[in-house]
Amino acid sequence: MEIRIAGTVEESIVDGPGLRFTIFVQGCPHRCEGCHNPETHDFAGGRLTDTDALYDQCMENPLTDGVTFSGGEPFCQPQPLFELGSRFKAAGKHLMCYSGWTFEELLKKSETEEYTGKLLGILDILVDGRFDISKRSLSLQFRGSSNQRLIDVPASLEAGRAVVLPE
C-alpha cells in the first residue's frame, strides 16, 4: 500500500524506548509554531513509497526494538500505518506514535474514522497534543512541550480515559 513519507531514521534512540526505526509521515494540519519538523507539513511534499518497502527496511536490522510513527501527522494516513503497524506488531515490535491530536480527540475521531480507531488500537505508546512553544522543555522524555503526554494506549483504551505513563 502507498504512503507519503518525509523520510526514515533507521536507528533512533530519541523517538521512544530502545533502538527504534522511525517513519516520518508527510502532511500535517496542525502547523505548530516552532515545530521540530516543519518540512513535513505540506501534504504534497515528501515522497510516495510502499509499506512493504518500509517493513523490509526496518526488519533488516535485528537489533531494532520498536517502530515510531512521527511526522507530519500520522493520523492523517491511518490506513497504511495500521496495515504496516499490524505487521510490525506481529513481528514483536513495540509501536509508538506522535500525534498533534489528543488521545480524547483521537477517540472521538475513531467514532467516524475506522482506521483512526484501528491504528490507535495497535499502539503501545502515544505522545499526544500539539507542540506548544511556550511550554517547550529540553528535559522532557520523548516530547517537546510539557502539555504533551506519554500515554499507555492499551491501559487507556481499557480504562476509557488517558492513562499517562510515569516519568
Secondary structure, DSSP 8 states (H G I E B T S, - for coil): -EEEEEEEEEEESSSSSSSEEEEEES--S---TT-S-GGG--TT-SEEEEHHHHHHHHHT-TT--EEEEESS-GGGSHHHHHHHHHHHHHTT-EEEEEESS-HHHHHHHHTT-HHHHHHHHH-SEEEES---GGGB-TTSSS-SBTT-EEEEHHHHHHHTS--B---
